[in-house]
Amino acid sequence: MPDSEANIATADALTLLLHNQHALGAALEEITKWLAENGVGSVAANAMGAMETLDANAQAITDAIVRLRQS
């Protein structure tokens, strides 16, 4: 498989993982909202920290996808 085909395949796989990451983040956001509304603020705060990690990693994955598609 030539490098460009490998890059496309890798970028496609990363794109799917990124979509999964966004879906997990959305689900976690809903759970966090419910926790906060039901008096479990400390757990909601921990969940918010996890969402921040998802966001930071999503940006890194996006950057990698862009680099792969440009090469």
N, C-alpha and C positions, 0 to 999 in steps of 0.2 A: 504494500500500500504506500503510494507516494506521500511525502510529508503533508502536502495540502489536503489530501483525502483524510489522513490521520487527524489533522487539525480540525477539519470539519466534523468528523465523527466525535472527537473529544469535545468540541464546542457544543454539538447537539446534545451530548450526554450531560454536560454541565448545565445547559439550558433547562433540561428536564429536572435536574436536581435543584436548580434555582426556583423553578415553579413549585416543586415540593416544599422548598423552604418557605416560600411566600404563603403557601396553604397552611403549613404548620404555624407560621406566625399569626395568621388570621384566626386560626382555631385557638391559639394561646391567648390572643387578645380578647376573644369572647369569654374564655374561662376566667381571665384576669378581671374583666368587668364584672362578671357574676360574683367572684370572690370578694371584690371590693364592695359591692352592693349588699353582700350578706355578712359583713362584719369580719372578714378574714383578711384584714389589711396587710398583715405581715407576709402572708402567703402571696397575696397580690403583688406586693413589692418585689418579692423574689421572682415572680413570673415576669414582671417588668424588666428586671435585669436580664433574664433569659431572652426576652424579645430584643433588647438592645444588642445582645450578642448576635442574634439572628440577622438583625439589620446590618451590623458591621460586616459579618461574613457574606451577606448577600452582595454588598458592594464589592468586596474582593472577588467574588465569583463572577460578577458582572464584568469587572475589569479584565479578568482572565479570558472570558468569552470574547470580549472585544479584541484583545490582543491575538487570540487564536484566529479569529475570523479575518483579521487584517494581514496575517502572515501567509 
